[in-house]
Amino acid sequence: MKTFVAIDLGASSGRVMTGSITEGKLKSTSEITRFPNGPICVPGTEKNNLFWPMIQVWEHIRASLRTLRETPIESIGVDTWAVDYGLLGPEGGLISPPFSYRDSRTHGVPKKLYSRYSATDIYTHNGLQNIDINTVFQLLAAANSADYRPALKQAESLLLLPDLVNYWLTGKKYAEITNASSTGFVNPRTRSWSREMTSVYEEISGIDIYAKLPELIEPGNRIGTVQREICDLRTQSGETTPVVAVGSHDTASAVAAIPATSQNFAFISCGTWSLAGLELAAPILSEESRQANFTNELGVDGTTRYLKNIMGMWIFNGCVAQWREQDPCLSIDKVISLAAAAPSLRTVIDVNDPVFATPGDMIARIDSLAEASGQSRPRDIGEYARCITDSLALAHAQTIEQAAHLAQVDIDVIHIVGGGSQNKLLCQLTADACGLPVVAGPTEATALGNLLLQARAAGSISDSLTSLREVVRASTELTRYTPQNNQSVWQEARRRIF
Protein backbone atom coordinates (compact mmCIF):
# COMPACT_ATOMS: atom_id res chain seq x y z
CA MET A 1 0.00 0.00 0.00
CA LYS A 2 1.63 3.22 -1.21
CA THR A 3 1.05 6.52 0.58
CA PHE A 4 0.86 9.83 -1.27
CA VAL A 5 0.77 13.41 0.08
CA ALA A 6 -1.46 16.19 -1.27
CA ILE A 7 -0.61 19.79 -0.42
CA ASP A 8 -3.92 21.52 -1.15
CA LEU A 9 -3.93 25.29 -0.70
CA GLY A 10 -7.14 27.31 -0.87
CA ALA A 11 -7.81 31.01 -0.60
CA SER A 12 -9.22 30.65 2.93
CA SER A 13 -7.39 27.59 4.25
CA GLY A 14 -4.69 25.09 3.39
CA ARG A 15 -4.18 21.48 4.33
CA VAL A 16 -1.76 18.62 3.95
CA MET A 17 -3.38 15.21 3.40
CA THR A 18 -2.20 11.66 2.90
CA GLY A 19 -3.97 8.90 1.03
CA SER A 20 -3.37 5.33 -0.10
CA ILE A 21 -4.80 3.15 -2.86
CA THR A 22 -5.92 -0.39 -1.99
CA GLU A 23 -7.99 -2.75 -4.16
CA GLY A 24 -9.14 -0.01 -6.50
CA LYS A 25 -10.21 2.35 -3.74
CA LEU A 26 -8.73 5.37 -2.06
CA LYS A 27 -8.31 4.39 1.58
CA SER A 28 -6.54 5.57 4.71
CA THR A 29 -7.10 9.24 3.85
CA SER A 30 -5.84 11.44 6.66
CA GLU A 31 -5.63 15.19 7.16
CA ILE A 32 -2.21 15.86 8.65
CA THR A 33 -2.87 19.53 9.22
CA ARG A 34 -5.25 22.32 8.28
CA PHE A 35 -4.34 25.97 8.69
CA PRO A 36 -5.97 29.32 7.95
CA ASN A 37 -5.09 31.34 4.89
CA GLY A 38 -6.28 34.59 3.41
CA PRO A 39 -5.05 37.84 1.92
CA ILE A 40 -3.51 40.31 4.35
CA CYS A 41 -3.43 44.09 4.06
CA VAL A 42 0.00 45.66 4.41
CA PRO A 43 -0.29 49.30 5.55
CA GLY A 44 2.01 51.78 3.88
CA THR A 45 1.96 50.02 0.52
CA GLU A 46 0.75 51.85 -2.56
CA LYS A 47 -2.99 51.35 -1.90
CA ASN A 48 -2.98 49.23 1.24
CA ASN A 49 -2.39 46.31 -1.08
CA LEU A 50 -3.45 42.72 -0.35
CA PHE A 51 -0.81 39.99 -0.27
CA TRP A 52 -0.67 36.25 0.47
CA PRO A 53 1.26 35.19 3.60
CA MET A 54 3.24 32.57 1.68
CA ILE A 55 6.10 32.37 4.18
CA GLN A 56 3.65 31.37 6.95
CA VAL A 57 1.98 28.92 4.55
CA TRP A 58 5.37 27.40 3.76
CA GLU A 59 6.16 26.97 7.44
CA HIS A 60 2.91 25.03 7.91
CA ILE A 61 3.77 22.80 4.94
CA ARG A 62 7.30 22.11 6.11
CA ALA A 63 6.20 21.34 9.67
CA SER A 64 3.54 18.95 8.35
CA LEU A 65 6.00 17.06 6.17
CA ARG A 66 8.40 16.63 9.07
CA THR A 67 5.73 14.73 10.98
CA LEU A 68 5.83 12.14 8.15
CA ARG A 69 9.54 11.34 8.34
CA GLU A 70 8.89 7.83 9.67
CA THR A 71 6.28 7.08 6.98
CA PRO A 72 7.28 5.91 3.47
CA ILE A 73 5.92 8.56 1.08
CA GLU A 74 5.79 7.68 -2.61
CA SER A 75 5.31 11.24 -3.86
CA ILE A 76 4.00 14.72 -3.10
CA GLY A 77 1.69 16.88 -5.25
CA VAL A 78 0.79 20.55 -4.87
CA ASP A 79 -2.33 22.41 -5.97
CA THR A 80 -3.52 25.97 -5.29
CA TRP A 81 -5.80 28.58 -6.77
CA ALA A 82 -4.72 30.20 -10.02
CA VAL A 83 -3.40 33.52 -11.40
CA ASP A 84 -1.26 34.72 -8.45
CA TYR A 85 2.52 34.58 -8.67
CA GLY A 86 5.82 35.08 -6.89
CA LEU A 87 8.91 36.84 -8.27
CA LEU A 88 12.32 35.29 -7.66
CA GLY A 89 15.53 37.31 -7.77
CA PRO A 90 18.87 36.27 -9.29
CA GLU A 91 19.79 34.37 -6.11
CA GLY A 92 16.49 32.46 -6.12
CA GLY A 93 14.87 34.31 -3.22
CA LEU A 94 11.35 35.72 -3.13
CA ILE A 95 11.61 39.44 -3.92
CA SER A 96 8.29 40.50 -2.36
CA PRO A 97 5.14 38.86 -0.97
CA PRO A 98 2.84 37.60 -3.75
CA PHE A 99 -0.16 39.82 -4.46
CA SER A 100 -3.68 38.51 -3.89
CA TYR A 101 -6.09 38.50 -6.81
CA ARG A 102 -8.49 40.32 -4.44
CA ASP A 103 -6.24 43.38 -4.59
CA SER A 104 -7.80 46.35 -6.36
CA ARG A 105 -4.75 47.31 -8.44
CA THR A 106 -6.06 45.57 -11.58
CA HIS A 107 -9.34 47.49 -11.78
CA GLY A 108 -9.60 48.99 -15.25
CA VAL A 109 -6.42 47.37 -16.55
CA PRO A 110 -8.16 45.12 -19.14
CA LYS A 111 -9.64 48.22 -20.81
CA LYS A 112 -6.14 49.61 -21.26
CA LEU A 113 -5.02 46.44 -23.03
CA TYR A 114 -8.11 46.27 -25.26
CA SER A 115 -7.78 49.94 -26.19
CA ARG A 116 -4.55 49.02 -27.97
CA TYR A 117 -5.15 45.45 -29.14
CA SER A 118 -8.21 43.69 -30.52
CA ALA A 119 -10.06 41.69 -27.88
CA THR A 120 -10.84 39.14 -30.59
CA ASP A 121 -7.15 38.70 -31.43
CA ILE A 122 -6.20 38.39 -27.76
CA TYR A 123 -8.86 35.71 -27.24
CA THR A 124 -7.58 33.82 -30.28
CA HIS A 125 -4.12 33.73 -28.72
CA ASN A 126 -5.00 32.83 -25.10
CA GLY A 127 -8.69 31.82 -24.97
CA LEU A 128 -9.30 33.45 -21.57
CA GLN A 129 -12.37 35.24 -20.30
CA ASN A 130 -12.06 38.94 -19.63
CA ILE A 131 -11.60 39.04 -15.87
CA ASP A 132 -9.19 41.51 -14.34
CA ILE A 133 -7.59 39.01 -11.94
CA ASN A 134 -5.79 37.18 -14.78
CA THR A 135 -2.03 37.18 -14.37
CA VAL A 136 -1.42 39.23 -17.51
CA PHE A 137 -3.46 42.09 -16.05
CA GLN A 138 -1.76 41.78 -12.66
CA LEU A 139 1.61 42.06 -14.40
CA LEU A 140 0.49 45.07 -16.44
CA ALA A 141 -0.59 46.74 -13.19
CA ALA A 142 2.80 45.95 -11.65
CA ALA A 143 4.65 47.34 -14.67
CA ASN A 144 2.71 50.61 -14.35
CA SER A 145 3.46 51.00 -10.63
CA ALA A 146 6.43 53.01 -9.46
CA ASP A 147 6.53 50.85 -6.32
CA TYR A 148 6.44 47.42 -7.99
CA ARG A 149 7.98 47.88 -11.45
CA PRO A 150 11.56 47.67 -10.10
CA ALA A 151 10.88 44.25 -8.53
CA LEU A 152 9.34 43.01 -11.77
CA LYS A 153 12.33 44.18 -13.80
CA GLN A 154 14.80 42.71 -11.30
CA ALA A 155 13.08 39.30 -11.18
CA GLU A 156 14.83 36.44 -12.89
CA SER A 157 11.86 34.07 -12.66
CA LEU A 158 8.10 34.27 -12.29
CA LEU A 159 6.44 31.29 -10.62
CA LEU A 160 2.74 30.72 -10.00
CA LEU A 161 2.03 29.76 -6.41
CA PRO A 162 1.97 25.94 -6.77
CA ASP A 163 5.15 26.17 -8.82
CA LEU A 164 6.66 28.32 -6.09
CA VAL A 165 5.93 25.66 -3.46
CA ASN A 166 7.32 22.98 -5.78
CA TYR A 167 10.46 25.10 -6.19
CA TRP A 168 10.88 25.44 -2.44
CA LEU A 169 10.48 21.67 -2.10
CA THR A 170 12.79 20.61 -4.92
CA GLY A 171 14.87 23.56 -6.11
CA LYS A 172 13.43 23.00 -9.62
CA LYS A 173 11.56 25.68 -11.59
CA TYR A 174 8.68 24.57 -13.80
CA ALA A 175 5.28 25.94 -14.77
CA GLU A 176 2.58 23.26 -14.56
CA ILE A 177 0.29 23.67 -17.58
CA THR A 178 -3.17 23.62 -15.95
CA ASN A 179 -2.31 26.61 -13.77
CA ALA A 180 -0.16 28.34 -16.38
CA SER A 181 -3.12 28.39 -18.75
CA SER A 182 -4.82 30.95 -16.48
CA THR A 183 -2.04 33.50 -16.92
CA GLY A 184 -3.01 34.80 -20.36
CA PHE A 185 0.39 33.79 -21.76
CA VAL A 186 -0.43 30.21 -22.88
CA ASN A 187 -1.72 29.21 -26.32
CA PRO A 188 -4.53 26.73 -25.54
CA ARG A 189 -4.22 25.04 -28.95
CA THR A 190 -0.51 24.22 -28.68
CA ARG A 191 -0.30 24.01 -24.86
CA SER A 192 2.83 26.16 -25.00
CA TRP A 193 3.80 29.72 -24.09
CA SER A 194 2.30 32.18 -26.57
CA ARG A 195 5.03 34.32 -28.09
CA GLU A 196 2.27 36.55 -29.46
CA MET A 197 0.98 37.32 -25.95
CA THR A 198 4.40 37.76 -24.36
CA SER A 199 5.28 40.15 -27.22
CA VAL A 200 2.08 42.13 -26.61
CA TYR A 201 3.04 42.42 -22.96
CA GLU A 202 6.58 43.50 -23.78
CA GLU A 203 5.35 46.16 -26.22
CA ILE A 204 3.07 47.69 -23.57
CA SER A 205 5.34 47.33 -20.52
CA GLY A 206 8.85 47.36 -21.91
CA ILE A 207 9.60 44.18 -19.91
CA ASP A 208 10.60 40.86 -21.51
CA ILE A 209 8.24 38.59 -19.57
CA TYR A 210 9.01 35.55 -21.75
CA ALA A 211 12.55 35.40 -20.36
CA LYS A 212 11.12 35.06 -16.84
CA LEU A 213 8.74 32.17 -17.59
CA PRO A 214 9.96 28.63 -16.76
CA GLU A 215 9.57 25.49 -18.83
CA LEU A 216 6.02 24.11 -19.00
CA ILE A 217 5.25 20.67 -17.58
CA GLU A 218 2.17 18.44 -17.85
CA PRO A 219 0.44 16.64 -14.94
CA GLY A 220 1.99 13.27 -14.14
CA ASN A 221 5.57 14.34 -14.80
CA ARG A 222 8.21 14.25 -12.10
CA ILE A 223 9.44 17.69 -11.00
CA GLY A 224 12.28 16.67 -8.68
CA THR A 225 12.92 15.22 -5.25
CA VAL A 226 12.35 16.76 -1.84
CA GLN A 227 15.53 18.52 -0.74
CA ARG A 228 17.16 16.89 2.27
CA GLU A 229 17.37 20.19 4.17
CA ILE A 230 13.58 20.55 3.89
CA CYS A 231 12.75 17.06 5.08
CA ASP A 232 14.31 13.62 4.66
CA LEU A 233 11.35 11.74 3.15
CA ARG A 234 11.77 8.31 1.55
CA THR A 235 9.69 6.00 -0.61
CA GLN A 236 9.02 2.35 0.25
CA SER A 237 12.11 1.41 -1.77
CA GLY A 238 14.27 3.86 0.18
CA GLU A 239 14.67 6.48 -2.55
CA THR A 240 14.21 10.19 -1.87
CA THR A 241 10.53 11.10 -2.22
CA PRO A 242 9.73 12.80 -5.55
CA VAL A 243 7.42 15.75 -6.15
CA VAL A 244 5.04 15.01 -9.03
CA ALA A 245 3.11 17.52 -11.12
CA VAL A 246 -0.63 17.14 -10.58
CA GLY A 247 -3.42 19.42 -11.79
CA SER A 248 -1.83 22.28 -9.87
CA HIS A 249 -4.79 24.51 -10.64
CA ASP A 250 -7.12 23.24 -7.91
CA THR A 251 -10.02 23.13 -10.37
CA ALA A 252 -8.00 20.88 -12.70
CA SER A 253 -7.47 18.34 -9.92
CA ALA A 254 -11.13 18.68 -8.86
CA VAL A 255 -12.40 18.05 -12.41
CA ALA A 256 -10.11 15.03 -12.73
CA ALA A 257 -11.91 13.62 -9.66
CA ILE A 258 -15.44 14.11 -11.02
CA PRO A 259 -17.18 10.71 -10.78
CA ALA A 260 -18.62 10.90 -14.30
CA THR A 261 -19.74 7.78 -16.13
CA SER A 262 -20.04 9.39 -19.59
CA GLN A 263 -18.82 12.40 -21.56
CA ASN A 264 -22.16 14.25 -21.42
CA PHE A 265 -21.68 16.02 -18.11
CA ALA A 266 -21.26 19.54 -16.88
CA PHE A 267 -19.35 20.36 -13.71
CA ILE A 268 -19.49 22.96 -10.97
CA SER A 269 -16.49 23.11 -8.67
CA CYS A 270 -18.12 25.07 -5.90
CA GLY A 271 -16.29 26.87 -3.12
CA THR A 272 -15.25 30.50 -2.76
CA TRP A 273 -15.73 30.54 -6.53
CA SER A 274 -18.09 28.43 -8.59
CA LEU A 275 -16.24 27.21 -11.67
CA ALA A 276 -19.00 26.02 -13.98
CA GLY A 277 -18.54 24.47 -17.38
CA LEU A 278 -17.60 21.46 -19.49
CA GLU A 279 -14.63 19.18 -20.07
CA LEU A 280 -13.79 19.27 -23.78
CA ALA A 281 -11.23 17.73 -26.10
CA ALA A 282 -10.22 21.11 -27.56
CA PRO A 283 -10.64 24.82 -26.82
CA ILE A 284 -13.44 26.93 -28.29
CA LEU A 285 -12.00 30.22 -29.54
CA SER A 286 -14.92 31.57 -31.54
CA GLU A 287 -16.08 35.17 -31.40
CA GLU A 288 -19.39 34.01 -29.91
CA SER A 289 -17.45 32.30 -27.13
CA ARG A 290 -15.43 35.44 -26.47
CA GLN A 291 -18.53 37.61 -26.29
CA ALA A 292 -20.09 35.15 -23.85
CA ASN A 293 -16.87 35.54 -21.80
CA PHE A 294 -15.98 31.87 -21.48
CA THR A 295 -12.48 30.78 -20.62
CA ASN A 296 -10.43 27.87 -21.97
CA GLU A 297 -8.25 26.56 -19.16
CA LEU A 298 -6.16 23.49 -19.83
CA GLY A 299 -6.86 20.26 -18.00
CA VAL A 300 -5.43 16.82 -17.36
CA ASP A 301 -4.64 14.48 -20.28
CA GLY A 302 -4.89 17.13 -22.97
CA THR A 303 -8.40 18.24 -22.03
CA THR A 304 -9.80 21.75 -21.89
CA ARG A 305 -11.85 23.12 -19.00
CA TYR A 306 -14.36 25.33 -20.79
CA LEU A 307 -15.92 27.42 -18.04
CA LYS A 308 -16.84 30.67 -16.38
CA ASN A 309 -15.80 31.99 -13.00
CA ILE A 310 -18.89 32.68 -10.89
CA MET A 311 -18.56 34.46 -7.55
CA GLY A 312 -19.58 31.31 -5.66
CA MET A 313 -19.91 31.12 -1.86
CA TRP A 314 -17.80 34.27 -1.41
CA ILE A 315 -20.90 36.47 -0.99
CA PHE A 316 -22.62 33.95 1.29
CA ASN A 317 -19.55 33.63 3.52
CA GLY A 318 -19.18 37.41 3.66
CA CYS A 319 -22.75 37.78 4.88
CA VAL A 320 -22.31 35.04 7.47
CA ALA A 321 -19.25 36.87 8.81
CA GLN A 322 -21.35 40.04 9.19
CA TRP A 323 -24.21 38.21 10.97
CA ARG A 324 -21.73 36.58 13.34
CA GLU A 325 -20.70 40.02 14.56
CA GLN A 326 -24.14 40.09 16.24
CA ASP A 327 -24.47 36.33 16.86
CA PRO A 328 -21.05 34.63 17.16
CA CYS A 329 -22.72 31.21 17.56
CA LEU A 330 -24.60 31.39 14.24
CA SER A 331 -23.86 28.21 12.26
CA ILE A 332 -23.79 27.65 8.51
CA ASP A 333 -26.39 24.88 8.93
CA LYS A 334 -28.73 27.32 10.71
CA VAL A 335 -28.35 29.90 7.93
CA ILE A 336 -29.10 27.27 5.26
CA SER A 337 -32.18 26.07 7.16
CA LEU A 338 -33.46 29.66 7.38
CA ALA A 339 -32.86 30.03 3.64
CA ALA A 340 -34.77 26.85 2.89
CA ALA A 341 -37.78 28.24 4.78
CA ALA A 342 -37.64 31.64 3.04
CA PRO A 343 -39.71 32.57 -0.06
CA SER A 344 -38.28 31.27 -3.33
CA LEU A 345 -37.00 33.74 -5.94
CA ARG A 346 -38.36 36.79 -4.09
CA THR A 347 -35.14 38.74 -4.71
CA VAL A 348 -32.45 37.74 -7.19
CA ILE A 349 -29.19 39.44 -8.10
CA ASP A 350 -26.26 39.04 -10.46
CA VAL A 351 -23.68 37.36 -8.21
CA ASN A 352 -20.96 38.32 -10.71
CA ASP A 353 -21.60 42.04 -10.36
CA PRO A 354 -18.20 43.74 -9.81
CA VAL A 355 -19.41 45.22 -6.50
CA PHE A 356 -18.84 41.80 -4.91
CA ALA A 357 -15.23 41.42 -6.05
CA THR A 358 -13.55 42.82 -2.93
CA PRO A 359 -14.10 42.24 0.80
CA GLY A 360 -16.66 44.50 2.45
CA ASP A 361 -20.31 44.94 3.35
CA MET A 362 -22.01 42.26 1.26
CA ILE A 363 -25.44 42.92 2.79
CA ALA A 364 -25.41 46.58 1.73
CA ARG A 365 -24.34 45.58 -1.77
CA ILE A 366 -27.23 43.12 -2.08
CA ASP A 367 -29.63 45.87 -0.92
CA SER A 368 -28.23 48.28 -3.50
CA LEU A 369 -28.59 45.82 -6.39
CA ALA A 370 -32.11 44.85 -5.33
CA GLU A 371 -33.25 48.48 -5.21
CA ALA A 372 -31.54 49.33 -8.50
CA SER A 373 -33.47 46.52 -10.22
CA GLY A 374 -36.81 47.45 -8.66
CA GLN A 375 -36.97 44.44 -6.34
CA SER A 376 -37.73 44.25 -2.65
CA ARG A 377 -34.76 44.08 -0.31
CA PRO A 378 -34.43 40.89 1.75
CA ARG A 379 -35.89 41.35 5.23
CA ASP A 380 -33.97 38.90 7.40
CA ILE A 381 -31.13 36.38 7.46
CA GLY A 382 -33.20 33.68 5.77
CA GLU A 383 -34.20 35.94 2.89
CA TYR A 384 -30.67 37.22 2.34
CA ALA A 385 -29.31 33.66 2.32
CA ARG A 386 -32.11 32.52 0.00
CA CYS A 387 -31.42 35.47 -2.33
CA ILE A 388 -27.77 34.46 -2.59
CA THR A 389 -28.54 30.75 -3.07
CA ASP A 390 -31.30 31.32 -5.64
CA SER A 391 -29.07 33.77 -7.52
CA LEU A 392 -26.12 31.39 -7.51
CA ALA A 393 -28.32 28.57 -8.85
CA LEU A 394 -29.53 30.92 -11.61
CA ALA A 395 -25.93 31.79 -12.51
CA HIS A 396 -25.10 28.08 -12.65
CA ALA A 397 -28.01 27.47 -15.02
CA GLN A 398 -27.20 30.43 -17.26
CA THR A 399 -23.56 29.40 -17.56
CA ILE A 400 -24.13 25.70 -18.23
CA GLU A 401 -26.81 26.40 -20.82
CA GLN A 402 -24.49 28.83 -22.62
CA ALA A 403 -21.55 26.42 -22.48
CA ALA A 404 -23.59 23.55 -23.94
CA HIS A 405 -24.84 25.82 -26.74
CA LEU A 406 -21.36 27.10 -27.63
CA ALA A 407 -19.82 23.62 -27.51
CA GLN A 408 -22.81 22.10 -29.36
CA VAL A 409 -23.18 19.26 -26.88
CA ASP A 410 -26.06 17.76 -24.92
CA ILE A 411 -25.77 17.60 -21.14
CA ASP A 412 -27.36 14.73 -19.19
CA VAL A 413 -26.13 15.46 -15.67
CA ILE A 414 -24.37 18.13 -13.62
CA HIS A 415 -21.68 17.17 -11.12
CA ILE A 416 -21.13 19.50 -8.16
CA VAL A 417 -17.88 18.94 -6.28
CA GLY A 418 -16.11 20.83 -3.52
CA GLY A 419 -17.46 22.39 -0.36
CA GLY A 420 -20.65 23.55 -2.08
CA SER A 421 -21.65 19.91 -2.66
CA GLN A 422 -22.51 19.74 1.05
CA ASN A 423 -25.08 22.53 0.70
CA LYS A 424 -28.21 20.48 0.02
CA LEU A 425 -30.32 23.55 -0.71
CA LEU A 426 -27.87 24.87 -3.30
CA CYS A 427 -27.63 21.46 -4.99
CA GLN A 428 -31.43 21.10 -5.19
CA LEU A 429 -31.93 24.65 -6.44
CA THR A 430 -29.22 24.14 -9.08
CA ALA A 431 -31.06 21.02 -10.29
CA ASP A 432 -34.31 23.00 -10.35
CA ALA A 433 -32.81 26.00 -12.18
CA CYS A 434 -31.00 23.83 -14.74
CA GLY A 435 -33.78 21.28 -15.22
CA LEU A 436 -31.15 18.55 -14.97
CA PRO A 437 -30.19 16.01 -12.31
CA VAL A 438 -27.32 17.00 -10.04
CA VAL A 439 -24.85 14.53 -8.54
CA ALA A 440 -23.13 16.02 -5.49
CA GLY A 441 -19.71 14.90 -4.31
CA PRO A 442 -16.97 14.35 -3.55
CA THR A 443 -16.54 17.26 -1.18
CA GLU A 444 -12.75 16.90 -1.17
CA ALA A 445 -12.49 16.61 -4.94
CA THR A 446 -9.39 18.76 -5.25
CA ALA A 447 -7.36 16.75 -2.73
CA LEU A 448 -8.70 13.47 -4.16
CA GLY A 449 -7.73 14.46 -7.69
CA ASN A 450 -4.29 15.49 -6.46
CA LEU A 451 -3.74 12.16 -4.66
CA LEU A 452 -5.14 10.02 -7.47
CA LEU A 453 -3.08 11.72 -10.17
CA GLN A 454 0.01 10.91 -8.12
CA ALA A 455 -1.17 7.33 -7.69
CA ARG A 456 -1.68 7.03 -11.42
CA ALA A 457 1.82 8.37 -12.08
CA ALA A 458 3.16 5.70 -9.68
CA GLY A 459 1.30 2.94 -11.54
CA SER A 460 -1.26 2.28 -8.78
CA ILE A 461 -4.12 3.24 -11.15
CA SER A 462 -4.48 2.52 -14.85
CA ASP A 463 -3.33 5.34 -17.08
CA SER A 464 -6.67 6.95 -18.03
CA LEU A 465 -9.11 9.48 -16.64
CA THR A 466 -11.84 6.84 -16.89
CA SER A 467 -9.94 4.54 -14.52
CA LEU A 468 -9.20 7.38 -12.14
CA ARG A 469 -12.88 8.32 -12.02
CA GLU A 470 -13.85 4.71 -11.35
CA VAL A 471 -11.71 4.88 -8.22
CA VAL A 472 -13.51 8.08 -7.18
CA ARG A 473 -16.93 6.44 -7.59
CA ALA A 474 -15.79 3.42 -5.61
CA SER A 475 -14.32 5.56 -2.83
CA THR A 476 -16.94 8.25 -2.14
CA GLU A 477 -20.61 8.62 -1.27
CA LEU A 478 -22.60 10.58 -3.84
CA THR A 479 -26.02 12.25 -3.55
CA ARG A 480 -28.39 12.68 -6.49
CA TYR A 481 -30.87 15.58 -6.78
CA THR A 482 -33.77 15.52 -9.26
CA PRO A 483 -35.36 18.73 -10.64
CA GLN A 484 -38.63 19.54 -8.89
CA ASN A 485 -39.87 23.01 -9.85
CA ASN A 486 -41.52 24.44 -12.93
CA GLN A 487 -38.86 25.62 -15.37
CA SER A 488 -40.92 28.63 -16.46
CA VAL A 489 -40.59 30.12 -12.94
CA TRP A 490 -36.82 29.87 -13.12
CA GLN A 491 -36.71 31.23 -16.67
CA GLU A 492 -38.68 34.29 -15.56
CA ALA A 493 -36.27 34.85 -12.67
CA ARG A 494 -33.29 34.61 -15.04
CA ARG A 495 -34.79 37.36 -17.19
CA ARG A 496 -34.71 39.67 -14.18
CA ILE A 497 -30.91 39.58 -13.95
CA PHE A 498 -29.47 38.38 -17.28
Disulfide bonds with the S-S distance in Angstrom:
none
